Amino acid sequence: MKIAIVVYSQTGSTRKFAEIIEKKLKSKKHATDLFDLKVTGDVHPGAKNFKISNSPDISSYDTVLIGTPVWAFSSAPVIPAFLKNKDLKGKKVLPFVTMGFPFKVLGGTRAISVMSKAAADNGAEVLPGSIVTKLFHNYKAMMVSEGEKICDRLKK
Ligand SMILES: Cc1cc2nc3c(=O)[nH]c(=O)nc-3n(C[C@H](O)[C@H](O)[C@H](O)COP(=O)(O)O)c2cc1C
């Protein structure tokens, strides 16, 4: 399976999670590429006035993993902007997020549902997403165990 991991990360946590996922997938002999989205302009919760300066071509991938931090109880706006007008027919898409608060209901669940809807609207088969909550958790261990679960979901 050829897998693209497309991540937006401002302070490195979601990028770290993406790297852990990639390592797990590579250990299971998947071909992966990790793309770290960069933006120009002012990006903040709800922002529209920014541009992704290095949007990757994902047309040749069977599966696309999309990762973002939770901002203001939802997805940071970069991944939804990346998905806009992307043809995702025939692709599996799996969203993943990191968040500061300890409870998924404080933005994680909504961020996953926003990304899932954007991907499904463009034709993707969307797999259940993954949420890492940082505060009061051993979130590095959680990233490793979530990475394992993501590999299992991709097998089906
Ligand atoms: C502008 C902003 C808004 C945030 N809003 C939330 C939030 O609503 N819920 C939450 O759990 N964490 C929130 N956080 C914390 C981030 O989701 C968390 O630190 C995340 O792991 C950062 O990911 P990154 O290091 O990949 O940028 C917010 C952070 C920022 C900068």
Ligand as a Chemical Component Dictionary entry (heavy atoms), coordinates in Angstrom:
data_LIG
# 
_chem_comp.id                   LIG 
_chem_comp.type                 NON-POLYMER 
_chem_comp.pdbx_formal_charge   0 
_chem_comp.three_letter_code    LIG 
# 
loop_
_chem_comp_atom.comp_id 
_chem_comp_atom.atom_id 
_chem_comp_atom.alt_atom_id 
_chem_comp_atom.type_symbol 
_chem_comp_atom.charge 
_chem_comp_atom.model_Cartn_x 
_chem_comp_atom.model_Cartn_y 
_chem_comp_atom.model_Cartn_z 
_chem_comp_atom.pdbx_ordinal 
LIG C1  C1  C 0 -4.638 28.647 18.780 1  
LIG C2  C2  C 0 -4.700 27.357 19.542 2  
LIG C3  C3  C 0 -5.937 26.832 19.926 3  
LIG C4  C4  C 0 -5.997 25.606 20.630 4  
LIG N1  N1  N 0 -7.223 25.093 20.963 5  
LIG C5  C5  C 0 -7.296 23.889 21.603 6  
LIG C6  C6  C 0 -8.554 23.294 21.903 7  
LIG O1  O1  O 0 -9.626 23.812 21.608 8  
LIG N2  N2  N 0 -8.570 22.086 22.533 9  
LIG C7  C7  C 0 -7.406 21.430 22.891 10 
LIG O2  O2  O 0 -7.472 20.341 23.472 11 
LIG N3  N3  N 0 -6.194 21.982 22.598 12 
LIG C8  C8  C 0 -6.104 23.171 21.967 13 
LIG N4  N4  N 0 -4.875 23.711 21.643 14 
LIG C9  C9  C 0 -3.659 22.931 21.981 15 
LIG C10 C10 C 0 -3.140 22.138 20.771 16 
LIG O3  O3  O 0 -4.176 21.399 20.145 17 
LIG C11 C11 C 0 -2.070 21.117 21.200 18 
LIG O4  O4  O 0 -1.050 21.716 21.928 19 
LIG C12 C12 C 0 -1.520 20.394 19.974 20 
LIG O5  O5  O 0 -0.892 19.198 20.392 21 
LIG C13 C13 C 0 -0.513 21.264 19.213 22 
LIG O6  O6  O 0 -0.099 20.561 18.081 23 
LIG P1  P1  P 0 1.211  20.984 17.235 24 
LIG O7  O7  O 0 2.388  20.925 18.205 25 
LIG O8  O8  O 0 1.322  19.930 16.188 26 
LIG O9  O9  O 0 1.011  22.349 16.695 27 
LIG C14 C14 C 0 -4.789 24.907 20.960 28 
LIG C15 C15 C 0 -3.558 25.464 20.562 29 
LIG C16 C16 C 0 -3.506 26.652 19.864 30 
LIG C17 C17 C 0 -2.162 27.217 19.441 31 
# 
loop_
_chem_comp_bond.comp_id 
_chem_comp_bond.atom_id_1 
_chem_comp_bond.atom_id_2 
_chem_comp_bond.value_order 
_chem_comp_bond.pdbx_ordinal 
LIG C1  C2  SING 1  
LIG C2  C3  SING 2  
LIG C2  C16 DOUB 3  
LIG C3  C4  DOUB 4  
LIG C4  N1  SING 5  
LIG C4  C14 SING 6  
LIG N1  C5  DOUB 7  
LIG C5  C6  SING 8  
LIG C5  C8  SING 9  
LIG C6  O1  DOUB 10 
LIG C6  N2  SING 11 
LIG N2  C7  SING 12 
LIG C7  O2  DOUB 13 
LIG C7  N3  SING 14 
LIG N3  C8  DOUB 15 
LIG C8  N4  SING 16 
LIG N4  C9  SING 17 
LIG N4  C14 SING 18 
LIG C9  C10 SING 19 
LIG C10 O3  SING 20 
LIG C10 C11 SING 21 
LIG C11 O4  SING 22 
LIG C11 C12 SING 23 
LIG C12 O5  SING 24 
LIG C12 C13 SING 25 
LIG C13 O6  SING 26 
LIG O6  P1  SING 27 
LIG P1  O7  DOUB 28 
LIG P1  O8  SING 29 
LIG P1  O9  SING 30 
LIG C14 C15 DOUB 31 
LIG C15 C16 SING 32 
LIG C16 C17 SING 33 
# 
